[in-house]
Amino acid sequence: MAATVAVAIAENLRNRGISEFFAQSLPSSLVLAAEDRGIRQIVYRTENAGGAMADGFARVSRRCAVVMAQNGPAAALLVPPLAEAAKASTPVVALVQDVPRPHRNKNAFQEFDHRSLFAWCKWFDRLDDPERTPDYLDAAFRAATSGRPGPAVLDRCPPNQVSTGPRVPAAMCRWLRSGPCRSCGRSRSRRRPGCRRPRNSGPRRVFRAARR
């Protein structure tokens, strides 16, 4: 059954155990598709604030965070928080919208060279084929969470384009729901024997210390 890119992204995020994302109300089709599948939107005022929120959320929850942004100047505001995430080894996946391919390099509204803008990130790629939406999301999350974690940026096509590609099964990315072990970097179900999570590193501990 054909589905839009927005539906394909929302289903992929749900299968990975993503329960919240940071974004404004645009693109509305992607936000509505995510909310229909139980993924909560956390609204930010500007993209630099949204990137900082995603960075902090990933550090406290020990899970990969997702932030979305528009193209052009809005995407440029993601550079400072993603640079901080890169230096702090924080896994963040940024979904940045781009102009449609037929209008590329024609001075379209707020068109910008995102590849040059995010060339320093751990991973960057452009999604031009709607049918390969799951493949590109797999690569983005794999790059953000494997080895030394860091920011991965996926330049996505307009969310209303139709995708007929296969949908990602939930078991493929089940390990992301529990997050990687802070000590050995593996998933909680496959971490090394004797590896224990530090007692002072949980989200409750962090919030409790912040109240003091």
GIDAQUI-V147346 format. One record per pair of residues at least 12 apart in sequence whose C-alpha atoms are under 8 Angstrom apart, sorted by the first residue. I is the first residue (numbers start at 1). J is the second residue. Records with the same first field share a line. If there is no record, write none. Layout:
BEGIN
I: J, J
END
This chain:
BEGIN
1: 164
2: 162, 163, 164, 165
3: 162, 163, 164
4: 130, 159, 160, 161, 162, 163
5: 130, 133, 157, 158, 159, 160, 161, 162, 163
6: 29, 30, 33, 159, 160
7: 30, 33, 34
8: 133, 134, 163, 167
9: 30, 133, 134, 137
10: 30, 33, 34, 37
11: 34, 37, 167, 168
12: 134, 137, 167, 168
14: 37, 38, 39
15: 168, 169, 170, 171, 173, 174
16: 170, 173, 174, 176, 177
17: 174, 176, 177
18: 39, 177
19: 38, 39, 40
20: 39, 40, 41, 42, 66
21: 39, 40, 41, 42, 54, 65, 66, 67, 68
22: 41, 42, 43, 44, 50, 51, 53, 54, 66, 67, 68
23: 41, 42, 43, 44, 50, 67, 68, 69
24: 42, 43, 44, 45, 68, 69
25: 43
26: 70
27: 70, 159
29: 159, 160
30: 159
46: 74, 77
47: 69, 74, 75, 77, 78
48: 77, 78, 79, 80, 81
49: 81
50: 67, 78
51: 67, 78, 81, 82
52: 81, 82
54: 66, 67, 92
55: 81, 82, 85, 90, 91, 92
58: 90, 91, 92
59: 90
60: 202, 203, 206
61: 202, 203
62: 179, 180, 182
63: 91, 176, 177, 178, 179, 180
64: 90, 91, 92, 93, 141, 144, 145, 176, 179
65: 91, 92, 93
66: 92, 93, 94, 95
67: 92, 93, 94, 95
68: 94, 95, 96, 97
69: 94, 95, 96, 97
70: 96, 97, 98
71: 96, 97, 98, 99, 110, 111, 112
72: 110, 111, 112, 113, 114
73: 110, 112
75: 96, 114
76: 117
79: 117, 118
82: 121, 151
83: 121
85: 150, 151
86: 121, 122, 149, 150, 151
87: 150
88: 150
89: 148, 149, 150
90: 149, 150, 151
91: 144, 145, 149, 150, 151, 152
92: 144, 150, 151, 152
93: 140, 141, 144, 151, 152, 153, 154
94: 151, 152, 153, 154
95: 153, 154, 155, 156
96: 153, 154, 155, 156
97: 155, 156, 157, 158
98: 111, 155, 156, 157, 158
99: 111, 157, 158
100: 157, 158
101: 128, 157
114: 155
118: 153
121: 150, 151, 152, 153
122: 143, 144, 150, 151, 152
123: 140, 143, 144, 151, 152, 153
124: 140, 152, 153, 154, 155
125: 153, 154, 155
126: 154, 155, 156, 157
127: 154, 155, 156, 157
128: 156, 157
129: 157
130: 157, 161, 162, 163, 164, 165
131: 162, 163, 164, 165, 166
132: 163, 165
133: 163, 165
134: 165, 166, 167, 168
136: 154
137: 154
140: 152, 153, 154
145: 180
146: 185
147: 185
175: 187, 188, 189
181: 197
182: 197
183: 195, 196, 197
END
